C-alpha cells in the first residue's frame, strides 16, 4: 500500500534523498499491508525514542496503529523540534466593554483547549481564565499581581491565540507583550482594521470555526506550529 509521510523537526534528517519536494513536504512511501508507523521509522532509519507523537490523517494516533492505503502520517520529535511542549497562550475577551462586574461567556476557551489537546500532542496551554476563574472577586493587590503575571506569561508562549469578537484592552496588552518577544499571534476578530490587530497579529481569522478548520485539515500543525517555533528562535 502507498501512504504519505511528513516529518517534523530533527526527523527531517531521515527524509529519503530521492523524495520529491522540500524537506517540510510530505513524500510517498510503499508499505506492506497492516503496517504501522514503526515500519516507517524502521525504513527511514529513525532511532528508537526520536518519534514522540504520531498523527494519522491529522488525528493523534499511536506508533502501533494499523495504517490504511492512502493514509497521511505525520511523525513528530519532542515538541516538533524542541525539548519542551508547544506553549499556547489563550487570550480573549473577559469583561470587554461591559460596565458591570460580570464576564462575557468563556466557552470559546473550552472549545479551543479541547481542539488543541486533540490535535497537538503534549501541548501546554496557558489560560488566564482557567488559572483564575474567580478573578472578578480578587482584591486590588491580587488582581494587580494576576494582571501583570498573566501579561508576562503571554510573552513566554510560543503562540498566542486572541479571541476578540469585542474589543479588549487586556488582550491588546497581552498581544503587545507577546509581539515584543517574538510570539506568533493569531487573532480571531472582525476588527481587521484596528492597528493593535494589524501590526501585531501574524494571522487574522474571521471566526473561531476558521481556526478549528485549520486544526482539522492539518494546516495549523503543518504550517503554523513550525512558523511559530521558527519565530521564537529568530
C-alpha positions, 0 to 999 in steps of 0.5 A, spaced: 500 500 500 502 507 498 501 512 504 504 519 505 509 521 510 511 528 513 516 529 518 517 534 523 523 537 526 530 533 527 526 527 523 527 531 517 534 528 517 531 521 515 527 524 509 529 519 503 534 523 498 530 521 492 523 524 495 520 529 491 519 536 494 522 540 500 524 537 506 517 540 510 513 536 504 510 530 505 513 524 500 510 517 498 512 511 501 510 503 499 508 499 505 506 492 506 499 491 508 497 492 516 503 496 517 504 501 522 508 507 523 514 503 526 515 500 519 516 507 517 521 509 522 524 502 521 525 504 513 527 511 514 532 509 519 529 513 525 532 511 532 528 508 537 525 514 542 526 520 536 518 519 534 514 522 540 507 523 537 504 520 531 498 523 527 494 519 522 490 523 517 491 529 522 488 525 528 493 523 534 494 516 533 499 511 536 506 508 533 502 501 533 496 503 529 494 499 523 495 504 517 490 504 511 492 505 503 492 512 502 493 514 509 497 521 511 502 520 517 505 525 520 511 523 525 513 528 530 520 529 535 519 532 542 515 538 541 516 538 533 523 540 534 524 542 541 525 539 548 519 542 551 511 542 549 508 547 544 506 553 549 499 556 547 497 562 550 489 563 550 487 570 550 480 573 549 475 577 551 473 577 559 469 583 561 470 587 554 466 593 554 461 591 559 460 596 565 458 591 570 462 586 574 460 580 570 464 576 564 462 575 557 461 567 556 468 563 556 466 557 552 470 559 546 476 557 551 473 550 552 472 549 545 479 551 543 483 547 549 479 541 547 481 542 539 488 543 541 489 537 546 486 533 540 490 535 535 497 537 538 500 532 542 503 534 549 501 541 548 501 546 554 496 551 554 496 557 558 489 560 560 488 566 564 481 564 565 482 557 567 488 559 572 483 564 575 476 563 574 474 567 580 478 573 578 472 578 578 472 577 586 480 578 587 482 584 591 486 590 588 493 587 590 491 580 587 488 582 581 494 587 580 499 581 581 494 576 576 494 582 571 501 583 570 503 575 571 498 573 566 501 579 561 508 576 562 506 569 561 503 571 554 510 573 552 513 566 554 508 562 549 510 560 543 503 562 540 498 566 542 491 565 540 486 572 541 479 571 541 476 578 540 469 578 537 469 585 542 474 589 543 479 588 549 484 592 552 487 586 556 488 582 550 491 588 546 496 588 552 497 581 552 498 581 544 503 587 545 507 583 550 507 577 546 509 581 539 515 584 543 518 577 544 517 574 538 510 570 539 506 568 533 499 571 534 493 569 531 487 573 532 480 571 531 476 578 530 472 582 525 476 588 527 481 587 521 482 594 521 484 596 528 492 597 528 493 593 535 490 587 530 494 589 524 501 590 526 501 585 531 497 579 529 501 574 524 494 571 522 487 574 522 481 569 522 474 571 521 471 566 526 473 561 531 470 555 526 476 558 521 481 556 526 478 549 528 478 548 520 485 549 520 486 544 526 482 539 522 485 539 515 492 539 518 494 546 516 495 549 523 500 543 525 503 543 518 504 550 517 503 554 523 506 550 529 513 550 525 512 558 523 511 559 530 517 555 533 521 558 527 519 565 530 521 564 537 528 562 535 529 568 530 
